[in-house]
Amino acid sequence: MNNKPVNYWAVVPAAGVGKRMDSDVPKQYLKLRDKTVIEHSCQRLLAHEKISGIVIALNDNDEYWSGIKLNTDKPVIRVSGGEERCYSVLNALNELARMSDAATLNVQQHDWVLVHDAARPCVRHSDIDVLIDSLSHHAVGGLLALPVRDTMKRQRSDQTVEDTVERSGLWHALTPQMFTLEMLRQAMTDAIESGFLITDESSAIEYMGLHPLLLEGYEDNIKITRQADLKLAEMYLKAQENE
């Protein structure tokens, strides 16, 4: 690994519309307590002392971002999002790489990038600490995840049970997922050009034949996908404040 000092940049893909929310407003802009979901998510990242700045990939026709106010002195960089998450992330990585080439904001190719879902507003600083502390000298990188605890079923085409899947060794992938700028950008470029289905950043790294480290995170790091999740996130945020 490169021994030069590194930075930690957050990347937030936020160009999606959240079809499962049954809302006219993209889920990242729905109200959660006193802020939007994306404000909570971004503020959590920016408030962490080791995060140098954030790159947000937004739909070019986004009409909501202009009303977002983030309380930070750190750089907040907007890039164009893509039709799929992977294109949004790659656009953000390409912008960081461009800044590295131009020696802008002291971005370096060996800097670490933490990719985080815009709709995960409850991520804890302690989980980000675990990522940074565990991965900063790791040869590959890794991600927050949760071991599968429930019995897993595989369905047939008619939504009846095909079989029961052995859950031993299975994990639910969470975010942030943390890899170096250079490695993740190359992995995602190669995977996309090969037509490989990228479901998260780790899957692109896996496509290279590498093995990201799984780090157990908190269960309250939920992703807002349905209306009921807003109430659950509100409960988790209040509980975190009371700890």
N, C-alpha and C positions, 0 to 999 in steps of 0.2 A: 504494500500500500504506500501511497505517496505520504511523506512525512511533513509536507508543508501544512501550515494552518488552513483549516477548511471552514466554510460557512455552511449553514443549514437553511435551505430555501423551501418554503411551502408552495405546493402547487394544488390548486383547487379547480377541478373541472366542474363548470356550472352552466353548461349550455343546454341541459335537458329540460323537458317540460313536465316530467313526472305524471305520466298518463294514469297511473293507478290511484292518484289522489282524488280524481273526480272533481277537479277544481279548474276554474278559468285562469288562475294565477299559478305559475310554476311553483312547485313545492318549496324550493329554496327561498321564495319570497313570501311564504305564508307567515303570519304572525305567531310568534312563540313568546309568551309573556310580553315584555316591553320592546322586543326587537323582532326582526325577521330571522328565519332559520339560518340563512347564510351569514347574517351579522354575528350570530352566536358562534358559528363554526369558525369564521375568519378571525373573530376577536380572540378566541381561545388560542389559535395559532400565533397570532401577532403578539399576544401578551406573554408568550413564553420567551424567556431571556435569551435563549440560544437561536431562535428563529430570526434570520437576518431580514427577511422580507417575504412577500407572497406574490405569486403570479396566478391570476384568475382568468380562466377561459370562459368567455361568455358568448352567447348567441349575438350575431351582428345586429339583430333586430331587437335586442333586449331593451325594454322600455322602463325597467324597474331599477337597474343598478345606479342610475344617476341620483336616486333618492337615498342611497345607502351611505351612512356616515360611520366610518371606522375610526375609533379613538387610538391613533398610532402616529408615530413619527417615522416609522419604517416604510420602505418603498412598497407600494401596492401597484402592480403592473397588470394591465388588462391586455389580453390577446383574444383573437377570434377563436371561438369554439368550433367543433366539427359535429357532424351528424351522429357520431358515436363517441363514447367517452375516450376511447384510445386516441382518436384524432385530436381531441381537445388537449389531452395530456401531452401528446407529441408536439403540438403547437406551442405549448408553454415551455417545454424542454428546448425546443428550437430557439425560442426567444432568449432563454437563459444562455444557451450556447453562443448566440449572436453577441450577447453582452460580454461573454467571456472573451470572444475574439476581439471585441472593441475595447476591452479592459474597462467596461462600465460596471459600476457598483462593486468592483472587486470580485466579480463572479469568476470562478475557476472551474475547469472541467472536472476536477476531482472533488468539488463540493458535493455535499449530500442533498438529496431532494426528498422531501416528505410529501407524498401525494395523499390528499385527504378529501373525502366526499363532502360536498357542500351541504348535504343533508344529514351530517352527523354532528349535531350541535353540542353534544354532551361529553366530548372527548376530554379526558383529564390531563393536566400537566404532568401528573405522575406517570401516565402511560407514555407520553412523549419523552419523559426522562428515561424510561426503560428502553425505548427505541434507541435514543442517542447514546446512552451509556453502554448498551449491549452491542451496538452495530458499528460504532465509529471506527473500530479497528477490525471489523469483520471483512473477510475477503469478498463477500457477495452482497450482504444486506438482508433485509427481512421485513416482517410485517406483524402487526398486532392480529391476534386471532383468539378464538375460544374453542376449547375442545367440545366436540359434539357429545351431549349428554342424553338426548332423547333417542328412542328407537327410530331408525330411519327406514322408510318404505320407498320402493321404486314402483311407479305407477305404470299401468298399461295404457293403451290409447283411449280406452273407455273409462279411464280414471278409477279402475279397480286396481287392487294390489298385484303387482308382478311378483315381487319377492321382498324379503327383509334384508337390508344392507348391513353388513357388519360395521359397527360404528367405531371400533377400535382404530385409533390412528387418524380419525377424521376430525377436521377443524373447520369452524366457520371463519372465513377471512374477514377481517375488519380493516379499517384504515386509522391512522396513516400507515402507508407502506414506504419504506425508506431504502433508497439505492443511490449510488453516485450518479451525478448528471451524465457523465460520459457513458457509463455502462447502460443505464436505463434508456437513454436516447438511442443508442445503437441497438439494443434489444428490441425496442418497440418499432424502430425503422425496419429491421430485418423481418420481424414477425408480420408486420402489415404488408410488406412487399411480397411475402410468401403466401399471403392469404390465410394465415393462422388466426383463429378466433381468440382475441385477447379479451378476457373477462375482467382482469385486473392487472396491475403492474407486475405482480409476482408471476403471473402466467407468461408474460413476455420474457422474464428472466429465466423461467423454467424452460422456455423454448430454446434458449441458448445451451441447455444441458446443465445449468447451474441449480443450486439448491438453497433457496432463501431460508433464513432462520425464522421459526415460528415463536412468537413471544406472547404469552398469555396476557390479555388485557382485561379491563373491567367490563362487566356485562351491561353497564348502563351506557356504553358507547354505541347506542342504537342508531339505525338509519331510518329517517322519516320516509316511509313509503305509502302509508295509508293514514286517513284522518285520525284514527285511534292512536297513532304513534305520537301525535302532537300532545295529547294529554299525558301520555307516558313520559315523554321528554320533559314536559313541564314538571312532573312529579320528581324526575331525576335531578333536574336543575335545582329545585328547591331543597332536595335532600342533600345535594353537594354543598349548597350554601350553609346548611345547618351543621355540617360535619366539623 
